[in-house]
Amino acid sequence: MGPLAGVKIVELAGIGPGPMCAMLLADLGATVLRVERKVDAGLGIARPLRYNLLLRGRKQIAVDLKSKAGVDFVLSLVEEADGLIEGFRPGVTERLGLGPEDCLARNPKLVYGRMTGWGQEGPLSQAAAHDLNYIAITGALAAIGRKDQPPAPPLSLVGDLGGGALYLAFGMLAAMIEARTSGKGQVVDAAISDGTAHLMTNFHGMRAAGMMSLDRGTNYSDSGAPFYDVYECADGRYISIAPIEAKFFELLVEKIGLKLSDLPPQNDRTRWPEMREHFAARFKEKTMAEWTELLEGTDACFAPVLTMDEAPDHPHMKARNVYLDIDGVVQPAPAPRFSRTIPADPVAAKAASATSTNDALAGWSIAAQIAEWTATGAIG
């Protein structure tokens, strides 16, 4: 039983950060019902359901959202829900009859979570885009990459999942806590561009202080500093070092067999290229495994650069059970961890067509009217 046990969420099926937000809530014990449309909208990157890990941990039910009966069915779910997640373009749920006013009229305590790229209003609010576009407009993408190289797309971690899903989950939980006191729900407008901009707060401060250049690959944490970077080893594999603090830097230098007197002052940016040459030459002398044996677990701020296939087998990750095998697919376990309300392991996603209506609606009072709703054609 996770800390969100007893919380009920209706998820209007979408792609990207919306499902990630729903997964986060389900991972921590919330009952999340994913409402799938009867007709596939053809969005996102198609894959077998068992590999669409963002859909784990919740039941799915197919609903005809183009029919009045289907809309009424969802509104009946809303009456007993704590929150709703939708990720359509602005105005779509209003046209369906499932907008904030429609839902809050049925349940004044509902937290209505809206996930978009650009937000509910603004010049770009109706434009199609994806993660890369949202992080581009915030200045984040321009800051990621090596010197004299184009900006480097950082997977979808910064925008969709970081600036989107996490901010929607955080916002919805905050609003649900407030609703317990006020008795009033509200709309949470989570735009990926907003969240990504917020993630850049620290860097705006450093820029304003004159501590960060707009030339990517020249700063402390963007591969500019030779002591915060990755280096190739003798076997072609890579290791990472990040000893920003002087005492950790000194330890690294000592352990890899160099002397401080052989190197330029740590924070003399004009001589960073010279320092990089020393590090690159030294790390080329041993394999990744040899450097790992020498440096891992020390205060040298070191870690080998592992692949996604290797990460689950690392001793530290195994000791903490960071990964689970669910239905034959290795995937990250729920996070963070709780000392008392420990969540159960997630279950693999199951298609609406392979889930009985009784099973999908277990725990919802609307289950008592399954026969009536099925007869209308709204579900099934």
PyMOL commands that set and color helices and strands:
alter all, ss='L'
color gray80, all
select helices_A, chain A and resi 17-27+49-51+53-55+68-78+92-96+100-106+131-137+141-143+157-182+192-199+201-208+246-255+260-262+269-283+288-295+311-313+315-319+352-354+357-360+365-376
alter helices_A, ss='H'
color red, helices_A
select strands_A, chain A and resi 8-12+31-37+59-63+83-86+111-116+186-191+229-232+238-241+302-304+323-326+329-332
alter strands_A, ss='S'
color yellow, strands_A
deselect
rebuild
show_as cartoon
